[in-house]
Each structure stands twice: as structure tokens, then as C-alpha cells.
């Protein structure tokens, strides 16, 4: 089910009496339909309210409420010069157990945003959002193939910040299967599966998942190798992936962050990757000019403490705007 843009959630403090630029994100937000076909690369927020993937994956539900809560925190952040235009395309909601239908609807919205010239930033929901975002990007690329380079000639690099591979092969699909679904889709299309996962927990993935990742040629880095002292090496590694790609899809599972920073997730991390490291790498992806779509997954407001997780997620979302 698609829920239209709600301007009431975009509200916050006004500093009109102060000198200088006092705008905040909520001041710049408008409905997606009003900017369609007007400006290229306008960031467009899309919500994906779903617990179904997490429920199927035996996780702690509550992520369906993430889009509204993340908007509330994001709304109050300052709008700098670079945030001249922002849009909101509303939510896709899965409240009837039909995850596959909701993912198809999300794909349609993502494709619509891309066709308009916008750049979608999807706020989940569980990590089942990834299949919907990816499908929307592929749908758009397929539709554009007649007027551009053939799809098979463009290299799509998927970059995931996550404690888990999410390569489970069990069906029906859930929050732990999206990248296996993408791998199968790539095989069917005859295109390469270029998947890099940063922040993998050695204790959060079975030997079977590591073996499957190896078979698929997944580029991964463990969380122990993603600490602040290792950031220069990770940025160089990331840059090589970006240089070799034509298009990038970025997905962030908030459980990659330490539990103290992100308690509001289904599976809090015992070690995790520092927010400063994730942020620096996200900024590098954004600066590449190749980012086509992004999403942020697994925020669970019911498990959060003092909005710590929401603030971390909003900070990363802001960097992608």
C-alpha cells in the first residue's frame, strides 16, 4: 500500500529571529510530485514501513515505524546551501504480510523517482528493503536501456555496511535474503554480481554464509578491520571499487554500528564499526558522483534509547542528501 507525502511530519524549531541562514531540513521539503521533471539529482525520501521481513527472519519487530521517526529527527537538522531542494515521495507500507507485493510497489516508486531525475533515499523498514530498492534501480535501467548503453555493459557496484551478509538462501524471502535474491537476479540477467559488504561480524554469520559469500565472489571486510586506525586502508579499498563501477547502490544496515551507538535495531552489535568510519566511507561514496540509489535499514524505534539510533541514522541520511 502506498501512503502519500505527509507534510505534518516535516516540522521543527524555527530560528527566524536570528541573523543569517537559519533554515532547517523541514523548511526545504516538498512533495515529490511538485519537483518531478524539474531538477536533476534532487534527493527524494521514500519510506518503506515493513516488519514482515524481520518477522520471517525471527527478529525483533518494530522497524515498520522507522520512516516517520527518522523523518522527525532529520527534519530538525540545519539546511546548508547544498540542500536547496528536497522532496518526499511518501511511504510504501506492508501491513498485510504481502512482502513481495510491497517490494514490487517500492521498486515502482524508486524507478519513478529515478526516471524523474531524482535520487532516491529509502528509509526502512527491515533490510528486506534492499530487494525493493535494487529492483527499482534495475527496472529504471532496463527502461533506459533503449536510449543508453546496454544494461550488461554498465557495472553496478552494491556497497553494504552491515554486520551480516544477508545472503540466506531460505525462502520465502525475508530480511536476511535480499543479496542472495540479487545474486540470482544478476545470474538470470547475465550480469556480474558486484557485492561489497563492510563490517561483517565473524560471530554473526555461520560458516555456511561465509562459504556462500566466497562462492559468489563477495568482497567483504570484517568489523575488526573497520576500526578508526584502519580507515585510510578502507577508504583506498572503497575507492578502487568506486573507480571500477559505473553505478553504485548503497545500503546501510544500522546494526553495523556499535550497540552503544545503535541500540534500536533487531540485532545490536557487540563490537560494530564506529560511526565516524561509516560516515567517512559514506561521504566517499556520495562524492563519487556514481550513487544512483541508497537506503537505510533496520531502525527499530521501539528498541531505541534517547533516540541514539535515530540520530545516528539521520546523520548518515543527511550526508546522503
N, C-alpha and C positions, 0 to 999 in steps of 0.2 A: 504494500500500500504506500502510495506517495502522499506525503503531507506537505502542503505549500509553505513557503517562506513566512516566518512569524517575526515581525519586526519588534514585538514586545520583549523578546529575549535579548535584543541588542540595546542595552541601556547601561548607564553608568554615571559616574561622577562628572559634573560639569565645573570647569575652572575658567569660565568666561571672564571673570573679573580680573584674572591675572594677565600680565603682559606676555606677548609672544604667542607662539603656536601652542595652544592647549588642547588640540583635537585628540580624541581617543579613537580606538578602532570602531566603536559603535557609531561615531559620527560619520564614518566613511562608508558604512554598509548600506547596500541597496539590494533590491530583489534582482535575481539573475536575469529575469526576462527584460528588465529595463536597460541592461547593458549588452545584451546579446547582439552580436554582429557589429558592435561599435568600436571596441578596443581589443587589440590582441594581447594575450598573456595576462589578462585580468585574473587574479586569484578568485576562485569560486568555491565557497564552502558547501559541502554536501554532507548531510548527516545519514548515518546508517544505524538505525536503532534495532539491534538484534542481540538476543541471548541464545538463540537456537543452536548456533554452532558450539558455544561453550557448554550448553546443556548436553548436547550429543557427545561432547568430549569429556563429560563427567567433571566439569569445572564448576567454579562458584559463579552463579549467575548474578546479573546486575548491570552488565555493560550496555544493555539496551538504552539506559538513561544517560549514557555518556554524551551524545551530541549536544543536548540542551545545556548540560552543566559546563561542558568545555566552552561553549559559546559565551556563557555568562562570565567566565574568567577572562577569556580572550577579549571580550567587549571593552574592558576597562584599561587595557594596555594602551600606551601612547601611540598615536598615529604619526609616524615621521613622514618626511617628504616622499619617500619611496612608496608609501601606502596611499596613493592618490585615489585609487578606485578599488573597491572590494565588493563582492557580490555573494549572495546566499541563494542556493537553489532548493532549499528546504530539505526534507528528510525522506528516506525510504525506510519504512518500518516493517519489521517482521514480527507480527503478533499472533500468527495463526499456525505456526510450526512449518510453514512453507518456505523454508530457507532458500531452496533452489529458485522459487519464483521471485523472492526478494532480491537475490543476487542478480537475476536477469534484469529486474527493474533498475537496480543500481547501475548495471552495465549500460542500460539505455540512457540514464541521466549523465553518466560520465562521458559517454560518446557525444551526447548533445552539447555538453559544456565544451568539449574539445572542438567540435565542429564550429561552434560559435567563435572560436579563437581564445576561449578561456582556458585556465589551468586549474583542474580540479584538485581540491584538498578534501579528502573524505575523512570525516571523524566517526570512528566506530563507537560501539559495536565490538564484538569479538573479532579475532583475526580471520574469521571467515569472510570479512570484508575484502580481503586480498583477492579472492577469486572474482568478486564483482568488479573491483577497480580494474584489475588486469583485463577482464573480459570486455569492459568498456573501452579500454585503450586499444585492444586488438580489433574490436568492432569498428572503431573510428579509423584505424589504419587500413583495415580491409576496404572500407568505403572510399578511402582516399587513394587506394592503390591504382585506380584507373588514371588518375591525374598526376601521379608522382612515381617515384621509384617503386619497383615491385616490393611487396612486403618482405619476401625472403632475402632481399638484398640489404635490408636495414637491420642492424644488430640492436636488439633490445636488451639492456642490462637491468636485471632486477637486483636491487640492493635492499636487504632486510636487516634491520637492527633488532635482534631477538635472542632470547636465551634458548629458544627451541628451533629446530629445523622446520617444523610443521610440514613434514613430508610423510605423514602417516598414510598408509595405503587402504585403511579400512573404509568401507562405505556403508551407509550413506555418508556424505561429506560432512565435516564438522570444522571446528576452529583449528584443528591440528592437521588438516589435509590440503590446504589451498595450494601449496607449492608442488605437491605431487600431482594435483589436478592440472596445474600449469605445465608441469613437465610432460604429462600425457598430451595436453593440447599442442605443445610445441612439436612433439613427435608426430602427431597427426597432421600438422601443417607442414612438416618438413623443414622446420626452422630450428636453430640451436637454442638450447635451454641454458641461458646465461644467468646463473643464480649465485649471488654472493651473500653470505649471512655472517654478520659481525656480532659477536657477543655470546656465542654458543656456550652453554653450560655443560661441562663434561658429565655432571651428575644429573642433568635434566633431560638427557636423551639416552635411550637404550643403545646397546651395541648394534641392534638391528637398524636403528635410524642412522647411525654413523655409517654402517655398511651401505645403506641405500643412498646416502649422500655421496659416498665415494663412487658408487656405480653411475650416478647421474653427473659426476664431474663437478659437484658443488664446491665453490670456493668459500671456505669458512675460516673464521678466526675465533678461538676460544676466549671466554671472558677474562681469563688470567693474562692474556696477551693484549688486552684492550684497556690497560690502565694508563694513567696520565703520563708516566715516563716513557711509554711506548707510542704516544700519539704521533710523533714525527714519522715513524715507520708505517703506521697505519694510514696516515694521510698520503704518503707516497704510494702505498699499495692501492688505496682507493683511486688515486689519480690515474694510475695505469689502467684500471677498469674503466674509468670515465673516458680516457683518451681513446680507448678501443671501441667505444659504443657510439651509436647514432642517437639512440633514445634511451632514457632512463625512467624506470618506475621505482619509486622509493616507498618503502613501507616500514613503519616503526611500531613494534610491539613494546608497549611500555614496561613489560616485565623484564626487559633487558636492563633496566635501571636498578640500582640497589634498593632493597626493601625500605630502607630509611627514607629514600627519596620518593619512591613509588609504592606505598603500601596498598594503594587502591587498585589492585589487579588480581586476577584469578590465581596466579601462581607467583607470589613475591620471590625475588631473587636473594639468596643468601650472600652472594658476592656482588654480582652485577657489574655494569660498566658505568663509570662516573658520568654524570650529566654533562660535564664540561667536554668530555671526549665525544660523546654522541653529538652534542651541539656543534663542535668544530667540524665533524665529518658531515653533518647535515648541511652546514654552510658551504662546504666544499662542493657537495652535490648541487646545491642551488646555484652556485657560481659557475657551474659548468655550462649553463645555457642549454642543457640537454634534457632537463627534467620535464617530463610530459604529464605525470600524474603522481600523486602521493596520498598516503593515508596514515592515520594514527589509530592504533587498535588497543583494545583490552582495558581501557579505563573503566573502572567499576566504582561509581560514586558511593555506593553503599558500604564499601570497604575502605574508603579514603579516610585520612586523618588530617584535620586542619587544612584540607584542600591541597595537601602537598603534591599529590599525584596530578591533580588538575592544573596546578601552577606549572609543574614541570612540562606537562603536555602542552599547555598554552604557550609556554616559552618556545618549544620546538615548532609548534604550529606557526607562531609569529615569524620565526626565521624562514619559514617556507612561504610566507606571504610577500 
